[in-house]
Amino acid sequence: MRTYKMTISYDGTRYQGWQRQAMTDNTIQHILEWTIGRMVGYRVQVDGSGRTDSGVHARGQVASVKLSKLYDVEDLKDALNRSLPEDIRIIRVELVRNGFHARKSAKGKKYEYYIDCREKPDVFSRKYCYHYPVKLDIEAMRDAADYLIGTKDFTSFTDNRETRDTIRRIYSIKVVRAGDKVRITYYGSGFMYHMARILTGTLIEVGAGKREASNLPLVLEAKDRSMAGFLAPARGLFLRKVYY
């Protein structure tokens, strides 16, 4: 068996997230497994670097799959793209060492979140931004983000109460304004269920003057989801890159 690493871009608007589910076939993982399986003639398992929620997008999701034959990677990429729906694209295929696993081998991830602060949402980007018609205080958001950098217990920033290991390391958080839009970029060792979206909701509350930046250490210390901010909508979030 040969192991192939795929870098994938997708518009998550109409899908029920990455992970296959018993009640629906409308997930990215299922569509990839079905498409590859039909091409090679047998059932395959596609392992992603992590789960993206329903409605979340990806510019650089990574997945691995084991196939019995040696394929030319460009031919494999082109064949898959001819069969996949237009909102899922294979950007790159690489033949990698056996033992590589998209999730278990990952060292870090980068997410981006986009916020549209104009009075009315932009017609062409409304599916890919969270419309929040308030002029956000970028400096206050940066001050709050500084409290989140480092290795910390992020229990307050996940909606999965069954997660046992809640320690994560965030290497950087960048908050940038471009006209009426704000982009928040998170780079960390890994992110728990809803973590990037809860971090975003919390930073938005700081930027809108609804909480002080200095409140963040108390939120972390509390280890209580109710102390953190709201869950920002899925449509503004992109998985940008996975590091190995």
URSULFEN-V632421 format. One record per run of one state. SS is the DSSP state (a for helix, b for strand, c for the rest). FROM is the first residue (numbers start at 0). TO is the last residue. If there is no record, write none. Layout:
ss=SS from=FROM to=TO
ss=SS from=FROM to=TO
//
This chain:
ss=c from=0 to=0
ss=b from=1 to=9
ss=c from=10 to=19
ss=b from=20 to=20
ss=c from=21 to=22
ss=b from=23 to=23
ss=c from=24 to=26
ss=a from=27 to=39
ss=c from=40 to=44
ss=b from=45 to=47
ss=c from=48 to=55
ss=b from=56 to=66
ss=c from=67 to=71
ss=a from=72 to=82
ss=c from=83 to=86
ss=b from=87 to=95
ss=c from=96 to=106
ss=b from=107 to=115
ss=c from=116 to=128
ss=b from=129 to=130
ss=c from=131 to=136
ss=a from=137 to=145
ss=c from=146 to=148
ss=b from=149 to=152
ss=c from=153 to=153
ss=a from=154 to=156
ss=c from=157 to=165
ss=b from=166 to=177
ss=c from=178 to=179
ss=b from=180 to=187
ss=c from=188 to=193
ss=a from=194 to=206
ss=c from=207 to=211
ss=a from=212 to=221
ss=c from=222 to=223
ss=a from=224 to=226
ss=c from=227 to=232
ss=a from=233 to=235
ss=b from=236 to=242
ss=c from=243 to=243
//
